[in-house]
Amino acid sequence: MIEPRSDDLVQLAAFRIGDEEFAIDIMRIKQIIHPQKITKVPKAPRFVEGVVELRGAILPIVDLRRRFDVPNRELTRASKYIIVSIDDRLIGLVVDAVSQVLRVPRADIKPPPEFGPTGGPTFFTGVCQVGDRIVMILDLDQVLTRQERIELGTSAPKADPA
């Protein structure tokens, strides 16, 4: 068997929301932190938990359980905030657990399945099989609508270019 070249591999950070496993391109992650005290923001969208302070910056925190309509549950010791850059702004994503880094051959990533008349889920850029698990790859640029990004952009700090 021929080993794939390293430039043919995509590195993904796998995480759990409820019983399902998802992944994000590792290059989009700025930091993974333990949950912090959240300050609620009046009239924020339902899936926005509030804001936290991180090294002097105020970051909006988006709960992916609420975004994906997964039943809510209390944070646990395994819960994490994944700090990502969306539209050059830092945003925290609440996940139930971060599990591992996956190295997946680019050729093994398939388009996400299409459901319903609208053509399918827009939250995902692809899907891959890792062992006996199917992992949906999150499209960070589609997690928030354009209007939601504009609304959150007023409070989210600019991401460092590094």
WODAHU-V495971 format. One record per pair of residues at least 24 apart in sequence whose ideal C-beta (glycine too) atoms are under 10 Angstrom apart, sorted by the first residue. I is the first residue (numbers start at 1). GAP is how many residues later the second one is. D is the distance in whole Angstrom. If there is no record, write none. Layout:
i->I gap->GAP d->D
i->I gap->GAP d->D
//
This chain:
i->3 gap->102 d->10
i->4 gap->99 d->9
i->4 gap->100 d->9
i->4 gap->101 d->5
i->4 gap->102 d->8
i->4 gap->103 d->8
i->4 gap->104 d->9
i->5 gap->100 d->9
i->5 gap->101 d->10
i->6 gap->97 d->9
i->7 gap->99 d->9
i->8 gap->96 d->10
i->8 gap->97 d->6
i->8 gap->98 d->5
i->8 gap->99 d->7
i->8 gap->100 d->10
i->9 gap->93 d->9
i->9 gap->94 d->5
i->9 gap->95 d->7
i->9 gap->96 d->6
i->9 gap->97 d->7
i->9 gap->99 d->10
i->10 gap->92 d->8
i->10 gap->93 d->8
i->10 gap->94 d->5
i->10 gap->95 d->8
i->10 gap->96 d->5
i->10 gap->97 d->10
i->10 gap->98 d->9
i->10 gap->99 d->7
i->10 gap->116 d->9
i->10 gap->118 d->9
i->10 gap->127 d->8
i->11 gap->90 d->6
i->11 gap->91 d->7
i->11 gap->92 d->6
i->11 gap->93 d->8
i->12 gap->88 d->9
i->12 gap->89 d->7
i->12 gap->90 d->4
i->12 gap->91 d->8
i->12 gap->92 d->6
i->12 gap->97 d->9
i->12 gap->114 d->10
i->12 gap->116 d->8
i->12 gap->118 d->9
i->12 gap->123 d->7
i->12 gap->125 d->6
i->12 gap->126 d->9
i->13 gap->69 d->7
i->13 gap->71 d->10
i->13 gap->82 d->10
i->13 gap->85 d->6
i->13 gap->86 d->8
i->13 gap->87 d->8
i->13 gap->88 d->6
i->13 gap->89 d->8
i->13 gap->125 d->10
i->14 gap->81 d->10
i->14 gap->83 d->9
i->14 gap->84 d->7
i->14 gap->85 d->5
i->14 gap->86 d->5
i->14 gap->87 d->7
i->14 gap->88 d->5
i->14 gap->90 d->10
i->14 gap->116 d->8
i->14 gap->119 d->9
i->14 gap->121 d->6
i->14 gap->123 d->10
i->15 gap->49 d->9
i->15 gap->63 d->10
i->15 gap->65 d->7
i->15 gap->67 d->7
i->15 gap->78 d->8
i->15 gap->80 d->4
i->15 gap->81 d->7
i->15 gap->82 d->6
i->15 gap->83 d->5
i->15 gap->84 d->6
i->15 gap->85 d->9
i->15 gap->120 d->10
i->15 gap->123 d->9
i->16 gap->62 d->8
i->16 gap->63 d->10
i->16 gap->64 d->10
i->16 gap->79 d->7
i->16 gap->80 d->5
i->16 gap->81 d->5
i->16 gap->82 d->8
i->16 gap->83 d->6
i->17 gap->46 d->9
i->17 gap->47 d->5
i->17 gap->48 d->6
i->17 gap->50 d->9
i->17 gap->51 d->6
i->17 gap->53 d->6
i->17 gap->76 d->10
i->17 gap->77 d->9
i->17 gap->78 d->6
i->17 gap->79 d->6
i->17 gap->80 d->9
i->17 gap->119 d->10
i->17 gap->121 d->10
i->18 gap->46 d->10
i->18 gap->47 d->7
i->18 gap->50 d->8
i->18 gap->52 d->5
i->18 gap->53 d->7
i->18 gap->54 d->10
i->18 gap->55 d->8
i->18 gap->78 d->7
i->19 gap->51 d->9
i->19 gap->77 d->9
i->20 gap->48 d->8
i->20 gap->50 d->8
i->20 gap->76 d->9
i->20 gap->113 d->10
i->20 gap->114 d->9
i->20 gap->115 d->9
i->20 gap->116 d->7
i->21 gap->76 d->10
i->21 gap->78 d->7
i->21 gap->79 d->10
i->21 gap->81 d->10
i->21 gap->109 d->8
i->21 gap->112 d->6
i->21 gap->113 d->8
i->21 gap->114 d->5
i->21 gap->115 d->8
i->22 gap->42 d->8
i->22 gap->46 d->9
i->22 gap->73 d->8
i->22 gap->77 d->10
i->22 gap->101 d->9
i->22 gap->102 d->8
i->22 gap->105 d->10
i->22 gap->113 d->7
i->22 gap->114 d->5
i->22 gap->115 d->7
i->22 gap->116 d->5
i->23 gap->76 d->9
i->23 gap->77 d->9
i->23 gap->78 d->9
i->23 gap->79 d->6
i->23 gap->81 d->8
i->23 gap->86 d->10
i->23 gap->101 d->10
i->23 gap->102 d->10
i->23 gap->103 d->9
i->23 gap->104 d->10
i->23 gap->105 d->8
i->23 gap->107 d->9
i->23 gap->112 d->5
i->23 gap->113 d->7
i->23 gap->114 d->5
i->23 gap->115 d->7
i->24 gap->58 d->7
i->24 gap->60 d->7
i->24 gap->69 d->8
i->24 gap->71 d->9
i->24 gap->74 d->10
i->24 gap->101 d->10
i->24 gap->113 d->7
i->24 gap->114 d->5
i->24 gap->115 d->9
i->24 gap->116 d->6
i->24 gap->119 d->10
i->25 gap->59 d->9
i->25 gap->100 d->8
i->25 gap->112 d->8
i->25 gap->113 d->8
i->25 gap->114 d->9
i->25 gap->115 d->8
i->26 gap->75 d->6
i->26 gap->76 d->9
i->26 gap->77 d->10
i->27 gap->58 d->10
i->28 gap->54 d->9
i->28 gap->55 d->10
i->28 gap->56 d->5
i->28 gap->57 d->6
i->28 gap->58 d->8
i->28 gap->110 d->9
i->28 gap->112 d->6
i->28 gap->113 d->9
i->28 gap->131 d->10
i->29 gap->53 d->6
i->29 gap->54 d->7
i->29 gap->55 d->6
i->29 gap->56 d->9
i->29 gap->64 d->9
i->29 gap->69 d->9
i->29 gap->111 d->9
i->30 gap->24 d->10
i->30 gap->29 d->10
i->30 gap->52 d->9
i->30 gap->53 d->5
i->30 gap->54 d->6
i->30 gap->55 d->6
i->30 gap->60 d->6
i->30 gap->61 d->10
i->30 gap->62 d->10
i->30 gap->129 d->7
i->30 gap->130 d->8
i->30 gap->132 d->9
i->31 gap->24 d->9
i->31 gap->49 d->10
i->31 gap->50 d->8
i->31 gap->51 d->8
i->31 gap->52 d->4
i->31 gap->53 d->9
i->31 gap->59 d->9
i->31 gap->61 d->9
i->32 gap->48 d->5
i->32 gap->49 d->7
i->32 gap->50 d->5
i->32 gap->51 d->7
i->32 gap->52 d->10
i->32 gap->60 d->10
i->32 gap->61 d->10
i->32 gap->63 d->9
i->32 gap->66 d->6
i->33 gap->26 d->10
i->33 gap->47 d->7
i->33 gap->48 d->5
i->33 gap->49 d->8
i->33 gap->50 d->7
i->33 gap->59 d->8
i->34 gap->41 d->9
i->34 gap->43 d->9
i->34 gap->44 d->10
i->34 gap->45 d->8
i->34 gap->46 d->7
i->34 gap->47 d->7
i->35 gap->26 d->9
i->35 gap->40 d->5
i->35 gap->41 d->9
i->35 gap->42 d->10
i->35 gap->44 d->5
i->35 gap->45 d->7
i->35 gap->46 d->6
i->35 gap->57 d->9
i->35 gap->59 d->7
i->36 gap->25 d->9
i->36 gap->45 d->7
i->36 gap->56 d->9
i->38 gap->25 d->10
i->38 gap->37 d->10
i->38 gap->43 d->10
i->38 gap->54 d->9
i->38 gap->56 d->9
i->41 gap->111 d->10
i->41 gap->114 d->8
i->44 gap->107 d->9
i->44 gap->108 d->9
i->44 gap->111 d->10
i->45 gap->99 d->9
i->45 gap->100 d->10
i->45 gap->102 d->10
i->45 gap->103 d->6
i->45 gap->106 d->8
i->45 gap->107 d->9
i->47 gap->47 d->9
i->47 gap->96 d->9
i->47 gap->97 d->9
i->47 gap->101 d->9
i->48 gap->43 d->9
i->48 gap->96 d->9
i->48 gap->100 d->8
i->48 gap->103 d->9
i->48 gap->104 d->7
i->49 gap->26 d->10
i->49 gap->32 d->9
i->49 gap->43 d->8
i->49 gap->45 d->6
i->51 gap->41 d->9
i->51 gap->101 d->10
i->51 gap->104 d->7
i->51 gap->105 d->9
i->52 gap->29 d->7
i->52 gap->31 d->10
i->52 gap->40 d->6
i->54 gap->27 d->9
i->54 gap->29 d->7
i->54 gap->36 d->8
i->54 gap->38 d->8
i->54 gap->103 d->9
i->55 gap->102 d->9
i->56 gap->101 d->9
i->57 gap->26 d->10
i->57 gap->33 d->7
i->57 gap->98 d->10
i->57 gap->99 d->8
i->57 gap->100 d->4
i->57 gap->101 d->9
i->57 gap->102 d->10
i->58 gap->32 d->9
i->58 gap->97 d->6
i->58 gap->98 d->8
i->58 gap->99 d->7
i->59 gap->24 d->7
i->59 gap->30 d->9
i->59 gap->31 d->5
i->59 gap->32 d->6
i->59 gap->33 d->5
i->59 gap->93 d->10
i->59 gap->96 d->8
i->59 gap->97 d->6
i->59 gap->98 d->7
i->60 gap->26 d->10
i->60 gap->29 d->8
i->60 gap->30 d->9
i->60 gap->31 d->5
i->60 gap->32 d->7
i->60 gap->84 d->10
i->60 gap->88 d->10
i->60 gap->91 d->9
i->60 gap->92 d->5
i->60 gap->93 d->9
i->60 gap->94 d->10
i->60 gap->95 d->6
i->60 gap->96 d->5
i->60 gap->97 d->10
i->61 gap->30 d->8
i->61 gap->31 d->4
i->61 gap->32 d->8
i->61 gap->33 d->6
i->62 gap->24 d->9
i->62 gap->29 d->6
i->62 gap->30 d->7
i->62 gap->31 d->5
i->62 gap->32 d->7
i->62 gap->81 d->7
i->62 gap->82 d->7
i->62 gap->86 d->9
i->62 gap->90 d->8
i->63 gap->29 d->10
i->63 gap->30 d->8
i->63 gap->31 d->4
i->63 gap->32 d->9
i->64 gap->29 d->6
i->64 gap->30 d->6
i->64 gap->31 d->6
i->64 gap->32 d->9
i->64 gap->59 d->9
i->64 gap->74 d->8
i->64 gap->79 d->8
i->65 gap->29 d->7
i->65 gap->30 d->8
i->65 gap->31 d->8
i->66 gap->28 d->9
i->67 gap->26 d->9
i->67 gap->27 d->9
i->67 gap->56 d->8
i->67 gap->76 d->7
i->67 gap->77 d->8
i->67 gap->81 d->10
i->68 gap->53 d->9
i->68 gap->55 d->7
i->68 gap->68 d->10
i->68 gap->70 d->10
i->68 gap->75 d->9
i->70 gap->26 d->9
i->82 gap->56 d->10
i->82 gap->58 d->10
i->83 gap->76 d->9
i->84 gap->54 d->9
i->84 gap->56 d->6
i->84 gap->59 d->9
i->84 gap->75 d->9
i->85 gap->55 d->8
i->85 gap->71 d->9
i->85 gap->73 d->9
i->85 gap->74 d->4
i->85 gap->75 d->9
i->85 gap->76 d->10
i->86 gap->54 d->6
i->86 gap->55 d->7
i->86 gap->56 d->10
i->86 gap->57 d->7
i->86 gap->58 d->7
i->86 gap->62 d->10
i->86 gap->63 d->6
i->86 gap->66 d->8
i->86 gap->67 d->9
i->86 gap->70 d->8
i->86 gap->73 d->9
i->87 gap->53 d->10
i->87 gap->54 d->8
i->87 gap->57 d->9
i->87 gap->59 d->9
i->87 gap->62 d->5
i->87 gap->63 d->9
i->87 gap->65 d->9
i->87 gap->66 d->6
i->87 gap->69 d->9
i->87 gap->71 d->10
i->87 gap->72 d->9
i->88 gap->65 d->9
i->88 gap->68 d->9
i->88 gap->69 d->10
i->88 gap->70 d->6
i->88 gap->71 d->5
i->88 gap->72 d->10
i->88 gap->73 d->8
i->89 gap->60 d->8
i->89 gap->63 d->7
i->89 gap->64 d->5
i->89 gap->65 d->9
i->89 gap->66 d->9
i->89 gap->67 d->4
i->89 gap->68 d->7
i->89 gap->69 d->6
i->89 gap->70 d->6
i->90 gap->66 d->6
i->90 gap->67 d->5
i->90 gap->68 d->8
i->90 gap->69 d->5
i->90 gap->70 d->9
i->91 gap->49 d->9
i->91 gap->52 d->9
i->91 gap->53 d->8
i->91 gap->58 d->9
i->91 gap->61 d->7
i->91 gap->62 d->9
i->91 gap->64 d->10
i->91 gap->65 d->6
i->91 gap->66 d->10
i->91 gap->68 d->9
i->92 gap->64 d->9
i->93 gap->45 d->9
i->93 gap->47 d->9
i->93 gap->50 d->8
i->95 gap->43 d->10
i->99 gap->34 d->10
i->99 gap->36 d->10
i->100 gap->30 d->9
i->102 gap->26 d->8
i->102 gap->28 d->6
i->102 gap->31 d->10
i->102 gap->33 d->7
i->102 gap->35 d->10
i->103 gap->27 d->10
i->104 gap->24 d->5
i->104 gap->25 d->9
i->104 gap->26 d->7
i->104 gap->31 d->8
i->104 gap->33 d->9
i->109 gap->26 d->10
i->109 gap->28 d->7
i->110 gap->24 d->10
i->110 gap->27 d->10
i->112 gap->24 d->7
i->112 gap->25 d->8
i->112 gap->27 d->9
//
